[in-house]
Amino acid sequence: FQTGHKPGALLDILEEYSKREINMTRVESQPIAGHPWVYRFFLDFEGAKENPRVKKAFEKTKDKALFFKFLGSYPVKNK
């Protein structure tokens, strides 16, 4: 996803996952070439896209982000 360049924009989106008790395992930022101070964020978390809590977090992310794309998921191996 991509946020606007304003204080709290990233936090505003990440809180949607936290308050739904979705465990985030990685957050990565990448600058967008040719656009100073604009970043794209990649988020890994535990949960299936079919889970109602994840669905709601996605809806809120889409509402708040300038850009959102679901890249995919993979099953967790048994421990």
PDB file of N, CA, C and O in Angstrom:
ATOM      1  N   PHE A   1       0.834  -1.185   0.000  1.00  0.00           N
ATOM      2  CA  PHE A   1       0.000   0.000   0.000  1.00  0.00           C
ATOM      3  C   PHE A   1       0.870   1.235   0.000  1.00  0.00           C
ATOM      4  O   PHE A   1       2.066   1.172   0.284  1.00  0.00           O
ATOM      5  N   GLN A   2       0.267   2.341  -0.317  1.00  0.00           N
ATOM      6  CA  GLN A   2       0.963   3.625  -0.321  1.00  0.00           C
ATOM      7  C   GLN A   2       0.118   4.623   0.451  1.00  0.00           C
ATOM      8  O   GLN A   2      -1.097   4.700   0.268  1.00  0.00           O
ATOM      9  N   THR A   3       0.773   5.383   1.314  1.00  0.00           N
ATOM     10  CA  THR A   3       0.064   6.392   2.095  1.00  0.00           C
ATOM     11  C   THR A   3       0.408   7.783   1.586  1.00  0.00           C
ATOM     12  O   THR A   3       1.321   7.960   0.779  1.00  0.00           O
ATOM     13  N   GLY A   4      -0.327   8.748   2.065  1.00  0.00           N
ATOM     14  CA  GLY A   4       0.024  10.129   1.805  1.00  0.00           C
ATOM     15  C   GLY A   4       1.225  10.514   2.657  1.00  0.00           C
ATOM     16  O   GLY A   4       1.521   9.850   3.650  1.00  0.00           O
ATOM     17  N   HIS A   5       1.911  11.572   2.279  1.00  0.00           N
ATOM     18  CA  HIS A   5       3.083  12.042   3.020  1.00  0.00           C
ATOM     19  C   HIS A   5       2.625  13.024   4.089  1.00  0.00           C
ATOM     20  O   HIS A   5       2.682  14.241   3.917  1.00  0.00           O
ATOM     21  N   LYS A   6       2.163  12.442   5.215  1.00  0.00           N
ATOM     22  CA  LYS A   6       1.709  13.272   6.330  1.00  0.00           C
ATOM     23  C   LYS A   6       1.957  12.515   7.632  1.00  0.00           C
ATOM     24  O   LYS A   6       1.980  11.284   7.635  1.00  0.00           O
ATOM     25  N   PRO A   7       2.139  13.227   8.722  1.00  0.00           N
ATOM     26  CA  PRO A   7       2.401  12.577  10.007  1.00  0.00           C
ATOM     27  C   PRO A   7       1.264  11.621  10.392  1.00  0.00           C
ATOM     28  O   PRO A   7       0.088  11.975  10.321  1.00  0.00           O
ATOM     29  N   GLY A   8       1.637  10.422  10.794  1.00  0.00           N
ATOM     30  CA  GLY A   8       0.656   9.452  11.275  1.00  0.00           C
ATOM     31  C   GLY A   8      -0.023   8.610  10.211  1.00  0.00           C
ATOM     32  O   GLY A   8      -0.823   7.738  10.548  1.00  0.00           O
ATOM     33  N   ALA A   9       0.267   8.839   8.940  1.00  0.00           N
ATOM     34  CA  ALA A   9      -0.427   8.096   7.873  1.00  0.00           C
ATOM     35  C   ALA A   9      -0.145   6.595   7.949  1.00  0.00           C
ATOM     36  O   ALA A   9      -1.062   5.785   7.814  1.00  0.00           O
ATOM     37  N   LEU A  10       1.108   6.227   8.162  1.00  0.00           N
ATOM     38  CA  LEU A  10       1.450   4.811   8.266  1.00  0.00           C
ATOM     39  C   LEU A  10       0.846   4.218   9.532  1.00  0.00           C
ATOM     40  O   LEU A  10       0.249   3.143   9.489  1.00  0.00           O
ATOM     41  N   LEU A  11       0.992   4.899  10.637  1.00  0.00           N
ATOM     42  CA  LEU A  11       0.438   4.425  11.904  1.00  0.00           C
ATOM     43  C   LEU A  11      -1.066   4.205  11.798  1.00  0.00           C
ATOM     44  O   LEU A  11      -1.590   3.218  12.316  1.00  0.00           O
ATOM     45  N   ASP A  12      -1.749   5.106  11.139  1.00  0.00           N
ATOM     46  CA  ASP A  12      -3.205   5.017  10.983  1.00  0.00           C
ATOM     47  C   ASP A  12      -3.599   3.693  10.328  1.00  0.00           C
ATOM     48  O   ASP A  12      -4.591   3.081  10.724  1.00  0.00           O
ATOM     49  N   ILE A  13      -2.847   3.253   9.348  1.00  0.00           N
ATOM     50  CA  ILE A  13      -3.153   1.993   8.672  1.00  0.00           C
ATOM     51  C   ILE A  13      -2.722   0.799   9.524  1.00  0.00           C
ATOM     52  O   ILE A  13      -3.481  -0.160   9.662  1.00  0.00           O
ATOM     53  N   LEU A  14      -1.534   0.842  10.090  1.00  0.00           N
ATOM     54  CA  LEU A  14      -1.055  -0.292  10.888  1.00  0.00           C
ATOM     55  C   LEU A  14      -1.942  -0.551  12.098  1.00  0.00           C
ATOM     56  O   LEU A  14      -2.096  -1.698  12.515  1.00  0.00           O
ATOM     57  N   GLU A  15      -2.523   0.495  12.664  1.00  0.00           N
ATOM     58  CA  GLU A  15      -3.435   0.324  13.798  1.00  0.00           C
ATOM     59  C   GLU A  15      -4.657  -0.518  13.439  1.00  0.00           C
ATOM     60  O   GLU A  15      -5.220  -1.185  14.307  1.00  0.00           O
ATOM     61  N   GLU A  16      -5.069  -0.497  12.184  1.00  0.00           N
ATOM     62  CA  GLU A  16      -6.214  -1.309  11.761  1.00  0.00           C
ATOM     63  C   GLU A  16      -5.928  -2.803  11.943  1.00  0.00           C
ATOM     64  O   GLU A  16      -6.837  -3.580  12.238  1.00  0.00           O
ATOM     65  N   TYR A  17      -4.681  -3.196  11.770  1.00  0.00           N
ATOM     66  CA  TYR A  17      -4.287  -4.590  11.958  1.00  0.00           C
ATOM     67  C   TYR A  17      -4.114  -4.899  13.439  1.00  0.00           C
ATOM     68  O   TYR A  17      -4.535  -5.955  13.911  1.00  0.00           O
ATOM     69  N   SER A  18      -3.503  -3.990  14.159  1.00  0.00           N
ATOM     70  CA  SER A  18      -3.257  -4.178  15.580  1.00  0.00           C
ATOM     71  C   SER A  18      -4.560  -4.306  16.366  1.00  0.00           C
ATOM     72  O   SER A  18      -4.695  -5.209  17.191  1.00  0.00           O
ATOM     73  N   LYS A  19      -5.509  -3.423  16.122  1.00  0.00           N
ATOM     74  CA  LYS A  19      -6.745  -3.470  16.902  1.00  0.00           C
ATOM     75  C   LYS A  19      -7.604  -4.682  16.569  1.00  0.00           C
ATOM     76  O   LYS A  19      -8.532  -5.002  17.312  1.00  0.00           O
ATOM     77  N   ARG A  20      -7.310  -5.359  15.468  1.00  0.00           N
ATOM     78  CA  ARG A  20      -8.006  -6.607  15.122  1.00  0.00           C
ATOM     79  C   ARG A  20      -7.185  -7.838  15.514  1.00  0.00           C
ATOM     80  O   ARG A  20      -7.503  -8.969  15.147  1.00  0.00           O
ATOM     81  N   GLU A  21      -6.098  -7.569  16.285  1.00  0.00           N
ATOM     82  CA  GLU A  21      -5.210  -8.618  16.790  1.00  0.00           C
ATOM     83  C   GLU A  21      -4.626  -9.484  15.669  1.00  0.00           C
ATOM     84  O   GLU A  21      -4.512 -10.704  15.796  1.00  0.00           O
ATOM     85  N   ILE A  22      -4.263  -8.819  14.575  1.00  0.00           N
ATOM     86  CA  ILE A  22      -3.591  -9.483  13.453  1.00  0.00           C
ATOM     87  C   ILE A  22      -2.097  -9.278  13.664  1.00  0.00           C
ATOM     88  O   ILE A  22      -1.616  -8.145  13.700  1.00  0.00           O
ATOM     89  N   ASN A  23      -1.371 -10.377  13.803  1.00  0.00           N
ATOM     90  CA  ASN A  23       0.055 -10.312  14.109  1.00  0.00           C
ATOM     91  C   ASN A  23       0.855  -9.972  12.851  1.00  0.00           C
ATOM     92  O   ASN A  23       0.911 -10.757  11.905  1.00  0.00           O
ATOM     93  N   MET A  24       1.467  -8.796  12.857  1.00  0.00           N
ATOM     94  CA  MET A  24       2.318  -8.372  11.748  1.00  0.00           C
ATOM     95  C   MET A  24       3.705  -8.970  11.938  1.00  0.00           C
ATOM     96  O   MET A  24       4.283  -8.886  13.021  1.00  0.00           O
ATOM     97  N   THR A  25       4.231  -9.571  10.886  1.00  0.00           N
ATOM     98  CA  THR A  25       5.540 -10.210  10.974  1.00  0.00           C
ATOM     99  C   THR A  25       6.623  -9.449  10.223  1.00  0.00           C
ATOM    100  O   THR A  25       7.811  -9.710  10.417  1.00  0.00           O
ATOM    101  N   ARG A  26       6.225  -8.509   9.366  1.00  0.00           N
ATOM    102  CA  ARG A  26       7.214  -7.708   8.634  1.00  0.00           C
ATOM    103  C   ARG A  26       6.545  -6.473   8.042  1.00  0.00           C
ATOM    104  O   ARG A  26       5.428  -6.535   7.528  1.00  0.00           O
ATOM    105  N   VAL A  27       7.252  -5.358   8.125  1.00  0.00           N
ATOM    106  CA  VAL A  27       6.846  -4.126   7.445  1.00  0.00           C
ATOM    107  C   VAL A  27       8.080  -3.625   6.705  1.00  0.00           C
ATOM    108  O   VAL A  27       9.139  -3.435   7.303  1.00  0.00           O
ATOM    109  N   GLU A  28       7.936  -3.414   5.411  1.00  0.00           N
ATOM    110  CA  GLU A  28       9.052  -2.953   4.583  1.00  0.00           C
ATOM    111  C   GLU A  28       8.609  -1.726   3.810  1.00  0.00           C
ATOM    112  O   GLU A  28       7.477  -1.657   3.329  1.00  0.00           O
ATOM    113  N   SER A  29       9.502  -0.762   3.693  1.00  0.00           N
ATOM    114  CA  SER A  29       9.203   0.419   2.885  1.00  0.00           C
ATOM    115  C   SER A  29      10.177   0.499   1.723  1.00  0.00           C
ATOM    116  O   SER A  29      11.350   0.148   1.853  1.00  0.00           O
ATOM    117  N   GLN A  30       9.679   0.964   0.588  1.00  0.00           N
ATOM    118  CA  GLN A  30      10.514   1.176  -0.588  1.00  0.00           C
ATOM    119  C   GLN A  30      10.176   2.540  -1.176  1.00  0.00           C
ATOM    120  O   GLN A  30       9.007   2.843  -1.415  1.00  0.00           O
ATOM    121  N   PRO A  31      11.195   3.362  -1.409  1.00  0.00           N
ATOM    122  CA  PRO A  31      10.929   4.656  -2.038  1.00  0.00           C
ATOM    123  C   PRO A  31      10.478   4.453  -3.482  1.00  0.00           C
ATOM    124  O   PRO A  31      10.900   3.508  -4.150  1.00  0.00           O
ATOM    125  N   ILE A  32       9.633   5.333  -3.944  1.00  0.00           N
ATOM    126  CA  ILE A  32       9.149   5.272  -5.323  1.00  0.00           C
ATOM    127  C   ILE A  32      10.013   6.215  -6.149  1.00  0.00           C
ATOM    128  O   ILE A  32      10.038   7.422  -5.911  1.00  0.00           O
ATOM    129  N   ALA A  33      10.714   5.656  -7.114  1.00  0.00           N
ATOM    130  CA  ALA A  33      11.665   6.417  -7.937  1.00  0.00           C
ATOM    131  C   ALA A  33      10.984   7.620  -8.585  1.00  0.00           C
ATOM    132  O   ALA A  33       9.880   7.522  -9.120  1.00  0.00           O
ATOM    133  N   GLY A  34      11.672   8.752  -8.520  1.00  0.00           N
ATOM    134  CA  GLY A  34      11.167   9.965  -9.151  1.00  0.00           C
ATOM    135  C   GLY A  34      10.144  10.721  -8.328  1.00  0.00           C
ATOM    136  O   GLY A  34       9.642  11.757  -8.763  1.00  0.00           O
ATOM    137  N   HIS A  35       9.826  10.213  -7.135  1.00  0.00           N
ATOM    138  CA  HIS A  35       8.840  10.856  -6.265  1.00  0.00           C
ATOM    139  C   HIS A  35       9.435  11.006  -4.867  1.00  0.00           C
ATOM    140  O   HIS A  35       9.271  10.123  -4.026  1.00  0.00           O
ATOM    141  N   PRO A  36      10.118  12.110  -4.616  1.00  0.00           N
ATOM    142  CA  PRO A  36      10.742  12.296  -3.308  1.00  0.00           C
ATOM    143  C   PRO A  36       9.732  12.194  -2.166  1.00  0.00           C
ATOM    144  O   PRO A  36       8.624  12.725  -2.251  1.00  0.00           O
ATOM    145  N   TRP A  37      10.128  11.512  -1.109  1.00  0.00           N
ATOM    146  CA  TRP A  37       9.340  11.357   0.111  1.00  0.00           C
ATOM    147  C   TRP A  37       8.061  10.552  -0.082  1.00  0.00           C
ATOM    148  O   TRP A  37       7.147  10.635   0.739  1.00  0.00           O
ATOM    149  N   VAL A  38       7.987   9.774  -1.158  1.00  0.00           N
ATOM    150  CA  VAL A  38       6.833   8.903  -1.381  1.00  0.00           C
ATOM    151  C   VAL A  38       7.325   7.463  -1.290  1.00  0.00           C
ATOM    152  O   VAL A  38       8.297   7.077  -1.939  1.00  0.00           O
ATOM    153  N   TYR A  39       6.625   6.673  -0.463  1.00  0.00           N
ATOM    154  CA  TYR A  39       7.048   5.298  -0.221  1.00  0.00           C
ATOM    155  C   TYR A  39       5.895   4.331  -0.417  1.00  0.00           C
ATOM    156  O   TYR A  39       4.731   4.666  -0.195  1.00  0.00           O
ATOM    157  N   ARG A  40       6.242   3.132  -0.837  1.00  0.00           N
ATOM    158  CA  ARG A  40       5.305   2.015  -0.915  1.00  0.00           C
ATOM    159  C   ARG A  40       5.671   1.080   0.231  1.00  0.00           C
ATOM    160  O   ARG A  40       6.851   0.828   0.478  1.00  0.00           O
ATOM    161  N   PHE A  41       4.665   0.567   0.930  1.00  0.00           N
ATOM    162  CA  PHE A  41       4.878  -0.310   2.069  1.00  0.00           C
ATOM    163  C   PHE A  41       4.386  -1.722   1.761  1.00  0.00           C
ATOM    164  O   PHE A  41       3.351  -1.919   1.124  1.00  0.00           O
ATOM    165  N   PHE A  42       5.154  -2.682   2.227  1.00  0.00           N
ATOM    166  CA  PHE A  42       4.794  -4.092   2.109  1.00  0.00           C
ATOM    167  C   PHE A  42       4.608  -4.635   3.517  1.00  0.00           C
ATOM    168  O   PHE A  42       5.458  -4.434   4.384  1.00  0.00           O
ATOM    169  N   LEU A  43       3.503  -5.318   3.739  1.00  0.00           N
ATOM    170  CA  LEU A  43       3.160  -5.808   5.063  1.00  0.00           C
ATOM    171  C   LEU A  43       2.938  -7.311   5.008  1.00  0.00           C
ATOM    172  O   LEU A  43       2.147  -7.799   4.201  1.00  0.00           O
ATOM    173  N   ASP A  44       3.639  -8.046   5.871  1.00  0.00           N
ATOM    174  CA  ASP A  44       3.396  -9.475   6.062  1.00  0.00           C
ATOM    175  C   ASP A  44       2.726  -9.639   7.415  1.00  0.00           C
ATOM    176  O   ASP A  44       3.081  -8.969   8.385  1.00  0.00           O
ATOM    177  N   PHE A  45       1.759 -10.534   7.468  1.00  0.00           N
ATOM    178  CA  PHE A  45       1.059 -10.777   8.726  1.00  0.00           C
ATOM    179  C   PHE A  45       0.519 -12.200   8.736  1.00  0.00           C
ATOM    180  O   PHE A  45       0.452 -12.862   7.700  1.00  0.00           O
ATOM    181  N   GLU A  46       0.138 -12.655   9.916  1.00  0.00           N
ATOM    182  CA  GLU A  46      -0.450 -13.978  10.069  1.00  0.00           C
ATOM    183  C   GLU A  46      -1.960 -13.859   9.921  1.00  0.00           C
ATOM    184  O   GLU A  46      -2.604 -13.103  10.649  1.00  0.00           O
ATOM    185  N   GLY A  47      -2.520 -14.604   8.978  1.00  0.00           N
ATOM    186  CA  GLY A  47      -3.971 -14.573   8.783  1.00  0.00           C
ATOM    187  C   GLY A  47      -4.327 -14.780   7.327  1.00  0.00           C
ATOM    188  O   GLY A  47      -3.574 -14.406   6.428  1.00  0.00           O
ATOM    189  N   ALA A  48      -5.476 -15.377   7.107  1.00  0.00           N
ATOM    190  CA  ALA A  48      -5.967 -15.642   5.753  1.00  0.00           C
ATOM    191  C   ALA A  48      -6.859 -14.500   5.282  1.00  0.00           C
ATOM    192  O   ALA A  48      -7.568 -13.885   6.079  1.00  0.00           O
ATOM    193  N   LYS A  49      -6.819 -14.224   3.988  1.00  0.00           N
ATOM    194  CA  LYS A  49      -7.629 -13.110   3.462  1.00  0.00           C
ATOM    195  C   LYS A  49      -9.130 -13.362   3.626  1.00  0.00           C
ATOM    196  O   LYS A  49      -9.926 -12.426   3.548  1.00  0.00           O
ATOM    197  N   GLU A  50      -9.519 -14.614   3.852  1.00  0.00           N
ATOM    198  CA  GLU A  50     -10.932 -14.950   4.047  1.00  0.00           C
ATOM    199  C   GLU A  50     -11.393 -14.683   5.481  1.00  0.00           C
ATOM    200  O   GLU A  50     -12.594 -14.647   5.746  1.00  0.00           O
ATOM    201  N   ASN A  51     -10.463 -14.497   6.391  1.00  0.00           N
ATOM    202  CA  ASN A  51     -10.788 -14.237   7.789  1.00  0.00           C
ATOM    203  C   ASN A  51     -11.517 -12.895   7.894  1.00  0.00           C
ATOM    204  O   ASN A  51     -11.058 -11.904   7.326  1.00  0.00           O
ATOM    205  N   PRO A  52     -12.648 -12.845   8.613  1.00  0.00           N
ATOM    206  CA  PRO A  52     -13.402 -11.585   8.714  1.00  0.00           C
ATOM    207  C   PRO A  52     -12.585 -10.412   9.265  1.00  0.00           C
ATOM    208  O   PRO A  52     -12.781  -9.277   8.830  1.00  0.00           O
ATOM    209  N   ARG A  53     -11.680 -10.658  10.206  1.00  0.00           N
ATOM    210  CA  ARG A  53     -10.847  -9.582  10.758  1.00  0.00           C
ATOM    211  C   ARG A  53      -9.893  -9.047   9.701  1.00  0.00           C
ATOM    212  O   ARG A  53      -9.671  -7.840   9.608  1.00  0.00           O
ATOM    213  N   VAL A  54      -9.326  -9.955   8.900  1.00  0.00           N
ATOM    214  CA  VAL A  54      -8.416  -9.545   7.827  1.00  0.00           C
ATOM    215  C   VAL A  54      -9.200  -8.788   6.754  1.00  0.00           C
ATOM    216  O   VAL A  54      -8.738  -7.762   6.255  1.00  0.00           O
ATOM    217  N   LYS A  55     -10.370  -9.286   6.404  1.00  0.00           N
ATOM    218  CA  LYS A  55     -11.203  -8.592   5.409  1.00  0.00           C
ATOM    219  C   LYS A  55     -11.478  -7.158   5.833  1.00  0.00           C
ATOM    220  O   LYS A  55     -11.391  -6.238   5.019  1.00  0.00           O
ATOM    221  N   LYS A  56     -11.810  -6.965   7.106  1.00  0.00           N
ATOM    222  CA  LYS A  56     -12.114  -5.620   7.607  1.00  0.00           C
ATOM    223  C   LYS A  56     -10.861  -4.740   7.580  1.00  0.00           C
ATOM    224  O   LYS A  56     -10.929  -3.564   7.221  1.00  0.00           O
ATOM    225  N   ALA A  57      -9.714  -5.321   7.964  1.00  0.00           N
ATOM    226  CA  ALA A  57      -8.455  -4.555   7.915  1.00  0.00           C
ATOM    227  C   ALA A  57      -8.137  -4.143   6.478  1.00  0.00           C
ATOM    228  O   ALA A  57      -7.673  -3.027   6.242  1.00  0.00           O
ATOM    229  N   PHE A  58      -8.382  -5.031   5.525  1.00  0.00           N
ATOM    230  CA  PHE A  58      -8.165  -4.696   4.110  1.00  0.00           C
ATOM    231  C   PHE A  58      -9.095  -3.563   3.677  1.00  0.00           C
ATOM    232  O   PHE A  58      -8.665  -2.631   2.997  1.00  0.00           O
ATOM    233  N   GLU A  59     -10.363  -3.642   4.068  1.00  0.00           N
ATOM    234  CA  GLU A  59     -11.317  -2.584   3.708  1.00  0.00           C
ATOM    235  C   GLU A  59     -10.836  -1.226   4.230  1.00  0.00           C
ATOM    236  O   GLU A  59     -10.856  -0.230   3.507  1.00  0.00           O
ATOM    237  N   LYS A  60     -10.409  -1.205   5.484  1.00  0.00           N
ATOM    238  CA  LYS A  60      -9.941   0.045   6.088  1.00  0.00           C
ATOM    239  C   LYS A  60      -8.663   0.532   5.410  1.00  0.00           C
ATOM    240  O   LYS A  60      -8.487   1.733   5.206  1.00  0.00           O
ATOM    241  N   THR A  61      -7.773  -0.395   5.060  1.00  0.00           N
ATOM    242  CA  THR A  61      -6.544  -0.019   4.359  1.00  0.00           C
ATOM    243  C   THR A  61      -6.888   0.611   3.013  1.00  0.00           C
ATOM    244  O   THR A  61      -6.329   1.645   2.647  1.00  0.00           O
ATOM    245  N   LYS A  62      -7.799  -0.006   2.284  1.00  0.00           N
ATOM    246  CA  LYS A  62      -8.209   0.540   0.983  1.00  0.00           C
ATOM    247  C   LYS A  62      -8.800   1.944   1.133  1.00  0.00           C
ATOM    248  O   LYS A  62      -8.565   2.814   0.295  1.00  0.00           O
ATOM    249  N   ASP A  63      -9.573   2.160   2.212  1.00  0.00           N
ATOM    250  CA  ASP A  63     -10.176   3.472   2.457  1.00  0.00           C
ATOM    251  C   ASP A  63      -9.129   4.543   2.750  1.00  0.00           C
ATOM    252  O   ASP A  63      -9.280   5.693   2.338  1.00  0.00           O
ATOM    253  N   LYS A  64      -8.068   4.165   3.464  1.00  0.00           N
ATOM    254  CA  LYS A  64      -7.097   5.134   3.950  1.00  0.00           C
ATOM    255  C   LYS A  64      -5.873   5.303   3.049  1.00  0.00           C
ATOM    256  O   LYS A  64      -5.220   6.346   3.085  1.00  0.00           O
ATOM    257  N   ALA A  65      -5.561   4.301   2.252  1.00  0.00           N
ATOM    258  CA  ALA A  65      -4.352   4.321   1.431  1.00  0.00           C
ATOM    259  C   ALA A  65      -4.605   4.993   0.085  1.00  0.00           C
ATOM    260  O   ALA A  65      -5.733   5.034  -0.405  1.00  0.00           O
ATOM    261  N   LEU A  66      -3.538   5.515  -0.496  1.00  0.00           N
ATOM    262  CA  LEU A  66      -3.619   6.058  -1.853  1.00  0.00           C
ATOM    263  C   LEU A  66      -3.595   4.937  -2.883  1.00  0.00           C
ATOM    264  O   LEU A  66      -4.113   5.081  -3.990  1.00  0.00           O
ATOM    265  N   PHE A  67      -2.981   3.813  -2.497  1.00  0.00           N
ATOM    266  CA  PHE A  67      -2.841   2.654  -3.379  1.00  0.00           C
ATOM    267  C   PHE A  67      -2.829   1.411  -2.513  1.00  0.00           C
ATOM    268  O   PHE A  67      -2.195   1.400  -1.457  1.00  0.00           O
ATOM    269  N   PHE A  68      -3.526   0.351  -2.945  1.00  0.00           N
ATOM    270  CA  PHE A  68      -3.545  -0.915  -2.218  1.00  0.00           C
ATOM    271  C   PHE A  68      -3.567  -2.061  -3.223  1.00  0.00           C
ATOM    272  O   PHE A  68      -4.296  -2.020  -4.214  1.00  0.00           O
ATOM    273  N   LYS A  69      -2.766  -3.074  -2.956  1.00  0.00           N
ATOM    274  CA  LYS A  69      -2.790  -4.278  -3.784  1.00  0.00           C
ATOM    275  C   LYS A  69      -2.437  -5.473  -2.914  1.00  0.00           C
ATOM    276  O   LYS A  69      -1.442  -5.449  -2.189  1.00  0.00           O
ATOM    277  N   PHE A  70      -3.252  -6.517  -2.985  1.00  0.00           N
ATOM    278  CA  PHE A  70      -2.982  -7.764  -2.282  1.00  0.00           C
ATOM    279  C   PHE A  70      -2.099  -8.607  -3.190  1.00  0.00           C
ATOM    280  O   PHE A  70      -2.488  -8.928  -4.312  1.00  0.00           O
ATOM    281  N   LEU A  71      -0.913  -8.966  -2.712  1.00  0.00           N
ATOM    282  CA  LEU A  71       0.044  -9.691  -3.547  1.00  0.00           C
ATOM    283  C   LEU A  71      -0.065 -11.207  -3.430  1.00  0.00           C
ATOM    284  O   LEU A  71       0.413 -11.925  -4.308  1.00  0.00           O
ATOM    285  N   GLY A  72      -0.678 -11.702  -2.370  1.00  0.00           N
ATOM    286  CA  GLY A  72      -0.840 -13.144  -2.247  1.00  0.00           C
ATOM    287  C   GLY A  72      -0.622 -13.616  -0.828  1.00  0.00           C
ATOM    288  O   GLY A  72      -0.333 -12.835   0.078  1.00  0.00           O
ATOM    289  N   SER A  73      -0.771 -14.924  -0.661  1.00  0.00           N
ATOM    290  CA  SER A  73      -0.605 -15.521   0.653  1.00  0.00           C
ATOM    291  C   SER A  73      -0.003 -16.914   0.504  1.00  0.00           C
ATOM    292  O   SER A  73       0.041 -17.486  -0.585  1.00  0.00           O
ATOM    293  N   TYR A  74       0.448 -17.424   1.610  1.00  0.00           N
ATOM    294  CA  TYR A  74       1.012 -18.766   1.615  1.00  0.00           C
ATOM    295  C   TYR A  74       0.649 -19.434   2.936  1.00  0.00           C
ATOM    296  O   TYR A  74       0.540 -18.766   3.964  1.00  0.00           O
ATOM    297  N   PRO A  75       0.461 -20.758   2.909  1.00  0.00           N
ATOM    298  CA  PRO A  75       0.088 -21.464   4.144  1.00  0.00           C
ATOM    299  C   PRO A  75       1.265 -21.543   5.113  1.00  0.00           C
ATOM    300  O   PRO A  75       2.427 -21.586   4.709  1.00  0.00           O
ATOM    301  N   VAL A  76       0.934 -21.562   6.387  1.00  0.00           N
ATOM    302  CA  VAL A  76       1.937 -21.701   7.433  1.00  0.00           C
ATOM    303  C   VAL A  76       2.251 -23.189   7.586  1.00  0.00           C
ATOM    304  O   VAL A  76       1.345 -24.019   7.665  1.00  0.00           O
ATOM    305  N   LYS A  77       3.520 -23.510   7.625  1.00  0.00           N
ATOM    306  CA  LYS A  77       3.915 -24.892   7.845  1.00  0.00           C
ATOM    307  C   LYS A  77       3.689 -25.255   9.302  1.00  0.00           C
ATOM    308  O   LYS A  77       3.831 -24.413  10.189  1.00  0.00           O
ATOM    309  N   ASN A  78       3.340 -26.498   9.544  1.00  0.00           N
ATOM    310  CA  ASN A  78       3.157 -26.958  10.930  1.00  0.00           C
ATOM    311  C   ASN A  78       4.459 -26.845  11.683  1.00  0.00           C
ATOM    312  O   ASN A  78       5.528 -27.137  11.149  1.00  0.00           O
ATOM    313  N   LYS A  79       4.364 -26.422  12.924  1.00  0.00           N
ATOM    314  CA  LYS A  79       5.561 -26.236  13.743  1.00  0.00           C
ATOM    315  C   LYS A  79       5.987 -27.539  14.379  1.00  0.00           C
ATOM    316  O   LYS A  79       6.980 -27.575  15.106  1.00  0.00           O
TER     317      LYS A  79
END
